[in-house]
């Protein structure tokens, strides 16, 4: 009798443990999300700026928490045509949608700004990243390279500044040794006060090697600018 009860107890323990370790819901193949962002930038010195932002992603067709991000960094601009920066980002995620629990990320970046041509502003941002990710089943370390081309055109309408923009971004991921992700953005930034601006944009993301393969995003960002800092494009 004792042996039988011990056997049943062992079976129950195994089942409970297995249930606690069971994989979550598979991330969807397609998704529609809404992103909300609050960002601030301080022009500490003429060539040095500090930036920080927080962002929340709501996914599963805008019905479920997906990710939240916190980041801070510095940017040094020795000339009008170039800027270099570095920063840290923390990401907490819903593994059922992202396949990820959390991530610690360190990045550096360099941005090249082309001369103004017919009021068009063209820039190219290059960003390598070091990423420590905690997945539901294991921890991983990966490296990623990102290249973002930005085109914007400031417009003055009734004493208010509008800056429509479009850009394209490509991601190279070391764990698959391939260009794994592409993003397309289109939106507008509006200066609503001396130190505040609002940014609204649409983003399309295509992933080749991991779910979610196709993501459409509507995003809203509130940005604060101190010390004469210039507005920035979507942060993440």
C-alpha positions as CSV (number, residue, x, y, z in Angstrom):
1,X,0.0,0.0,0.0
2,X,2.8,2.4,0.9
3,X,4.6,1.6,-2.3
4,X,1.5,2.2,-4.3
5,X,0.8,5.5,-2.7
6,X,4.4,6.5,-3.2
7,X,4.2,5.6,-6.9
8,X,1.0,7.7,-7.3
9,X,2.6,10.6,-5.5
10,X,5.6,10.4,-7.8
11,X,3.3,10.4,-10.9
12,X,1.5,13.5,-9.6
13,X,4.8,15.3,-9.0
14,X,6.0,14.5,-12.5
15,X,2.6,15.6,-14.1
16,X,2.7,18.9,-12.1
17,X,6.3,19.5,-13.1
18,X,5.6,18.7,-16.7
19,X,2.6,21.0,-16.7
20,X,4.6,23.9,-15.3
21,X,7.2,23.3,-18.0
22,X,4.8,22.9,-20.9
23,X,5.4,25.2,-23.8
24,X,3.1,28.2,-24.1
25,X,0.9,29.2,-27.0
26,X,2.7,29.3,-30.3
27,X,3.2,32.9,-31.4
28,X,0.8,33.8,-34.3
29,X,2.0,33.8,-37.9
30,X,0.4,37.2,-38.4
31,X,-0.5,40.0,-36.0
32,X,-1.8,43.5,-35.8
33,X,-0.3,45.5,-32.9
34,X,-0.5,48.9,-31.3
35,X,2.6,50.5,-29.8
36,X,2.6,53.4,-27.3
37,X,5.8,55.3,-26.6
38,X,6.9,58.2,-24.3
39,X,10.4,59.6,-25.0
40,X,12.5,62.4,-23.7
41,X,15.8,64.0,-25.0
42,X,18.1,66.5,-23.3
43,X,20.7,68.6,-25.1
44,X,23.2,68.6,-22.3
45,X,25.9,70.3,-24.4
46,X,26.0,71.6,-28.0
47,X,27.4,68.3,-29.2
48,X,26.0,65.9,-26.5
49,X,22.4,64.7,-26.0
50,X,20.9,62.2,-23.5
51,X,17.8,60.2,-24.5
52,X,15.4,57.9,-22.7
53,X,12.1,56.2,-23.6
54,X,9.5,53.7,-22.5
55,X,7.3,51.7,-24.9
56,X,4.5,49.2,-24.6
57,X,3.4,46.8,-27.3
58,X,-0.2,45.4,-27.4
59,X,-0.5,42.4,-29.7
60,X,-2.7,39.5,-30.7
61,X,-4.8,41.9,-32.7
62,X,-4.6,44.5,-29.9
63,X,-6.0,42.2,-27.3
64,X,-3.0,41.1,-25.2
65,X,0.2,42.5,-23.7
66,X,3.2,41.7,-25.9
67,X,6.3,43.7,-24.8
68,X,7.4,46.6,-22.7
69,X,10.8,48.3,-23.3
70,X,12.9,50.8,-21.3
71,X,16.0,52.4,-22.7
72,X,18.5,55.2,-22.1
73,X,21.5,56.3,-24.2
74,X,23.8,59.2,-25.2
75,X,24.5,60.7,-28.6
76,X,27.6,62.8,-29.5
77,X,27.4,64.9,-32.7
78,X,30.8,66.4,-33.6
79,X,29.5,67.7,-36.9
80,X,26.1,68.2,-38.7
81,X,26.6,65.3,-41.0
82,X,27.5,62.6,-38.3
83,X,26.4,61.4,-34.9
84,X,27.6,58.5,-32.7
85,X,25.8,57.0,-29.8
86,X,25.5,54.1,-27.3
87,X,22.9,52.9,-24.9
88,X,21.1,50.1,-23.0
89,X,17.7,48.6,-23.5
90,X,15.7,46.3,-21.3
91,X,12.8,44.3,-22.8
92,X,10.2,42.3,-20.9
93,X,7.9,40.2,-23.0
94,X,4.9,37.8,-23.1
95,X,6.4,34.5,-24.2
96,X,3.1,33.4,-25.6
97,X,3.3,36.1,-28.2
98,X,7.0,36.8,-28.5
99,X,8.6,33.5,-27.6
100,X,10.7,35.5,-25.2
101,X,10.7,36.3,-21.5
102,X,13.1,39.2,-21.3
103,X,16.2,40.7,-23.0
104,X,19.1,42.9,-22.0
105,X,20.6,44.8,-24.9
106,X,23.7,47.0,-25.3
107,X,24.0,48.9,-28.6
108,X,26.2,51.4,-30.3
109,X,25.3,53.4,-33.4
110,X,26.5,55.9,-36.0
111,X,24.2,58.1,-38.1
112,X,25.2,59.8,-41.3
113,X,23.2,62.8,-42.5
114,X,23.3,63.8,-46.1
115,X,23.2,67.5,-47.2
116,X,19.7,69.0,-47.4
117,X,18.3,68.6,-51.0
118,X,15.0,70.4,-51.8
119,X,14.1,70.4,-48.1
120,X,14.5,66.6,-48.0
121,X,16.5,65.2,-45.1
122,X,18.2,61.8,-45.8
123,X,20.1,59.9,-43.1
124,X,21.5,56.4,-42.6
125,X,21.7,54.8,-39.1
126,X,24.0,51.8,-38.5
127,X,23.5,50.0,-35.2
128,X,25.3,46.8,-33.9
129,X,23.7,45.2,-30.9
130,X,24.7,42.7,-28.2
131,X,21.6,40.8,-26.9
132,X,21.2,38.6,-23.9
133,X,17.8,36.9,-24.2
134,X,16.0,34.6,-21.8
135,X,13.7,32.3,-23.7
136,X,11.1,30.0,-21.9
137,X,13.5,27.0,-22.3
138,X,17.0,28.5,-22.3
139,X,19.2,31.6,-22.2
140,X,20.9,32.8,-25.4
141,X,23.4,35.4,-26.5
142,X,23.2,36.9,-30.0
143,X,24.6,39.7,-32.0
144,X,22.5,41.8,-34.5
145,X,23.3,44.4,-37.1
146,X,20.7,47.0,-38.2
147,X,20.8,49.5,-41.0
148,X,18.0,52.1,-41.2
149,X,17.5,54.6,-44.1
150,X,15.4,57.6,-43.1
151,X,13.8,60.2,-45.4
152,X,11.8,63.1,-44.1
153,X,10.5,66.5,-45.3
154,X,9.6,69.2,-42.8
155,X,6.5,71.3,-43.8
156,X,5.2,74.5,-42.2
157,X,1.4,74.7,-42.2
158,X,-0.3,77.6,-40.3
159,X,2.6,78.2,-38.0
160,X,2.8,74.5,-37.1
161,X,5.7,72.2,-38.0
162,X,4.9,68.8,-39.6
163,X,7.6,66.3,-40.6
164,X,6.3,63.4,-42.7
165,X,8.8,60.6,-42.9
166,X,9.4,57.2,-44.4
167,X,12.1,54.7,-43.8
168,X,13.4,51.2,-44.4
169,X,15.3,49.0,-42.0
170,X,17.1,45.7,-42.4
171,X,18.3,43.3,-39.6
172,X,21.2,40.9,-39.8
173,X,21.0,38.2,-37.1
174,X,24.1,36.2,-36.1
175,X,22.2,33.2,-34.8
176,X,20.9,32.5,-38.3
177,X,23.7,34.2,-40.2
178,X,21.3,35.9,-42.5
179,X,19.2,39.1,-43.1
180,X,16.3,38.0,-41.0
181,X,14.0,41.0,-40.6
182,X,12.8,44.0,-42.7
183,X,10.7,47.0,-41.5
184,X,8.9,49.7,-43.4
185,X,7.7,52.8,-41.7
186,X,5.5,55.8,-42.8
187,X,4.4,58.5,-40.4
188,X,4.4,62.1,-39.4
189,X,5.8,64.1,-36.4
190,X,3.9,67.2,-35.3
191,X,5.3,69.9,-33.0
192,X,2.4,70.6,-30.5
193,X,4.3,72.8,-28.1
194,X,7.7,74.3,-27.6
195,X,9.0,71.2,-25.9
196,X,6.5,68.5,-26.9
197,X,5.8,66.7,-30.2
198,X,3.5,63.9,-31.2
199,X,4.4,61.2,-33.7
200,X,2.0,58.8,-35.4
201,X,3.2,56.1,-37.8
202,X,2.4,52.8,-39.4
203,X,5.0,50.0,-39.5
204,X,5.2,46.7,-41.4
205,X,7.6,44.1,-40.2
206,X,8.5,40.9,-42.1
207,X,10.4,38.1,-40.4
208,X,11.9,35.2,-42.3
209,X,13.0,32.7,-39.6
210,X,10.7,33.2,-36.6
211,X,7.1,33.9,-35.7
212,X,5.4,36.3,-36.0
213,X,6.3,36.3,-39.7
214,X,4.2,39.4,-40.6
215,X,3.3,42.2,-38.2
216,X,1.4,45.4,-38.9
217,X,1.7,48.2,-36.3
218,X,-0.1,51.5,-35.6
219,X,2.0,53.5,-33.1
220,X,1.7,56.8,-31.2
221,X,4.6,58.5,-29.5
222,X,4.8,61.5,-27.2
223,X,8.2,63.2,-27.2
224,X,9.7,65.8,-24.9
225,X,12.6,67.9,-25.9
226,X,14.7,69.9,-23.4
227,X,17.6,72.2,-23.9
228,X,17.0,72.6,-27.7
229,X,17.2,68.8,-28.4
230,X,15.9,67.9,-31.8
231,X,13.0,65.4,-32.3
232,X,13.9,61.8,-33.1
233,X,12.4,59.1,-35.2
234,X,10.9,55.9,-33.7
235,X,13.4,54.8,-31.0
236,X,13.4,51.0,-31.0
